[in-house]
Amino acid sequence: MNTRTTLPEGVISLPDHEAHARGVLDANAWAYFAGGAADEHTLTANSAAWQRLRLHPRVLRPMAGGNTRVTLLGRSLAHPILLAPVAYQRMAHADGEIGTALAASAQEAGLVLSTQASTPLEAVADAIRHDPGRGPLWFQLYLQHDRGFNLELIRRAEAVGYEALVLTVDAPCNGARDRERRAGFRLPPGISAVNLSRLAPRPDPARHPHQSALFDGLLQHAPTWDDIAWLRASTSLPLILKGVLHPDDAREAARLAVGGLIVSNHGGRTLDTLPPTAEVLPEIVEALGGSLPVLVDGGIRRGTDVLKAMALGASAVLIGRPYIFGLANAGALGVAHVIRLLRDELEIAMALSGCRTLQDIPADLVRIGRG
């Protein structure tokens, strides 16, 4: 297991972190963290879509006293960058989720802990929850087949100070991840989804000829809109739905009074050939008309990408693979470096676009590139 805690020489950007991590992670971990579904069209399209957008800056505007502050779910945040849920982080570095949490706290970034974390949710919360300068701490849910276990998981998160639940709704089953299958992916010894250790086995469906193992097995317990209503009634924490790409789903979520949405295609890891999130974001924002905060992830690699997302109506952004590559390269320090780089680039982009604050973004800041 990697234990390096010094920044590699010459790494000065998020793409640099990714390139260096390729030589640090073994083939098994690289396939898991870097790969996507099928031919990985969506994986590559996410970043390309942000690059196609062009900034149309204004000049000679007063910039003194500018800042990157935003308000999200009633909290004032130093900047709009959060860390998305990523499973099994101890596979990238011995620091694992604790290192990620410490880095996020030090850099005032929000953190969403994965249900499939390789560190107990209580230990992650205990590492940072008393830091007055930290960003929000949220817990991601994959609903399990046992409602009693789901409630137990929610109560555990509530008890140690998680401030919101993020329900992933776009992955009732895994995508066809060719890269993982070629690598023969397996979890290394000693790494598991520790927060699910007390979950009883899924009951076997009745066996009949010609049944689908997927539709009549795993998907018998897939979440539906009824589960959203049940979750809303089961906790006082805000409920954020992650993985919404269709305006009608966004409107249904608003009808059920959830706390917010994350426009996400799961980083291209579930269904390939989905639209990139940069293209879908404006449709979701328009459908909601300001009724809910809308966050976005997928392919964000530069501060200019963050600025573009905010210009298109996002309340905040999340990154996943970039901070995992930072974690692989230098543990907690690597994660902190990734967040700091992205925030610094955001400030530079704002200054050079004539945006003193994120609330000052003009409606015409972003346009579609012509090639």
C-alpha positions, -999 to +999 in steps of 0.1 A: +000+000+000+013+034-010+025+056+019+043+085+002+035+119+018+056+143-002+045+161-034+061+147-065+084+172-083+069+190-113+032+183-105+016+217-108-019+209-121-047+184-119-037+168-152-002+164-138-015+146-108-034+122-130-003+115-152+019+109-121-007+087-104-006+064-134+028+053-124+020+051-087-012+030-087-010-007-097-030-019-126-058-031-104-064+002-086-058+022-118-085+003-136-110+010-108-103+046-102-095+058-137-118+036-158-153+041-171-181+020-186-178+002-219-159+022-245-156+052-221-172+077-245-190+095-216-158+095-195-139+114-222-169+135-232-172+150-197-139+169-198-142+177-236-176+194-230-162+219-205-133+226-229-158+234-257-173+262-237-156+295-242-153+323-217-163+358-229-146+381-203-152+417-194-124+441-186-116+471-164-140+461-137-133+468-100-118+436-085-107+447-050-123+426-022-133+398-044-139+363-031-151+328-040-178+325-014-211+307-020-241+298+002-253+262+001-280+246+022-279+276+045-241+275+050-216+301+038-187+283+021-153+297+013-155+283-022-178+261-043-155+229-045-166+197-028-152+162-029-175+136-045-180+102-029-154+077-040-152+041-026-123+022-012-098+051-009-073+030+011-067+012-022-051+045-034-031+054-003-027+043+033-042+076+045-075+066+028-106+085+037-091+100+068-064+117+047-090+130+023-112+143+051-082+161+068-072+177+035-108+188+027-111+203+062-078+221+059-088+236+025-124+244+036-138+220+010-170+200+015-167+163+017-192+136+007-182+102+022-191+071+002-213+043+016-185+020+003-157+038+022-129+016+034-129+035+067-158+036+092-180+067+088-176+075+125-138+076+122-140+100+093-164+123+111-144+123+143-113+133+124-128+167+113-162+175+128-148+197+155-128+219+130-146+252+129-132+261+095-141+229+076-167+227+048-199+206+050-197+169+058-222+148+039-229+111+037-236+093+005-262+065+004-266+035-018-299+022-006-296-015+004-323-042+002-329-040+040-348-009+051-339-016+087-302-016+078-307+017+058-322+033+088-293+021+110-268+036+086-287+069+085-288+070+123-251+064+125-245+093+102-268+116+121-252+107+154-217+118+144-226+150+127-231+144+090-251+173+077-269+159+046-276+126+029-266+122-008-286+095-024-270+081-056-299+074-079-282+065-112-266+032-103-291+005-094-264-019-109-228-015-120-220-005-155-202-028-179-166-017-170-144-033-196-112-019-182-119-034-148-127-068-163-095-068-184-075-061-153-093-088-133-103-062-107-105-074-071-103-057-037-069-061-021-068-080+012-079-059+042-099-034+021-137-036+021-169-016+024-167-015+062-199+004+067-218-024+051-202-052+072-234-058+092-257-060+062-275-094+059-272-112+026-297-103-001-325-129-002-325-151-033-355-147-056-376-177-065-360-196-094-380-199-126-369-208-162-357-178-183-355-154-154-330-125-157-305-127-129-303-089-130-340-079-133-354-106-111-325-105-087-306-073-078-332-049-094-361-063-073-347-040-046-337-010-068-348+024-054-379+041-067-396+075-061-415+058-032-381+054-015-375+091-018-407+098+001-397+072+027-363+087+032-377+122+035-400+110+063-371+090+080-346+118+086-344+155+093-312+158+072-315+174+038-317+148+011-297+155-021-302+133-052-270+125-072-273+113-108-301+134-122-299+141-160-335+145-171-355+177-165-386+156-157-368+138-129-356+171-116-391+184-114-403+152-097-375+156-071-386+192-065-422+180-060-410+157-033-391+185-016-356+171-016-328+194-006-309+196-039-297+178-069-263+168-083-262+166-121-240+136-126-234+107-150-214+089-124-181+100-140-189+078-170-188+047-149-224+034-153-241+038-187-219+048-216-229+074-242-247+095-217-245+132-224-217+151-206-228+170-175-218+204-189-244+200-216-272+188-193-266+213-164-284+243-181-315+221-188-318+210-152-313+246-139-340+259-162-364+231-153-361+239-116-363+277-119-342+283-088-364+261-066-335+238-056-297+241-054-281+223-084-245+209-081-226+193-109-197+168-113-179+151-142-148+161-160-139+192-140-101+196-142-095+234-142-106+265-124-121+277-157-143+246-156-156+256-121-163+291-133-181+278-164-203+256-142-212+285-119-220+306-149-244+279-162-263+280-129-245+255-106-245+262-069-213+243-064-192+216-081-177+182-071-145+165-081-138+128-078-109+113-098-086+144-094-084+142-056-080+104-057-050+109-080-037+135-055-043+110-027-023+083-045+006+107-051+010+122-017-017+112+007-036+139+025-010+165+012-018+155-023-055+159-018-050+193-003-028+203-032-055+194-057-081+214-039-057+244-036-047+243-072-084+243-084-093+271-060-063+292-071-072+286-108-108+296-101-097+329-085-074+336-115-102+328-140-126+351-121-100+379-120-093+376-158-131+374-166-141+405-147-159+386-119-152+400-085-175+374-069-193+344-082-225+364-078-212+389-103-210+364-132-227+380-162-253+360-181-232+360-213-199+349-197-201+314-213-206+307-250-203+275-271-169+273-289-168+273-327-141+246-328 
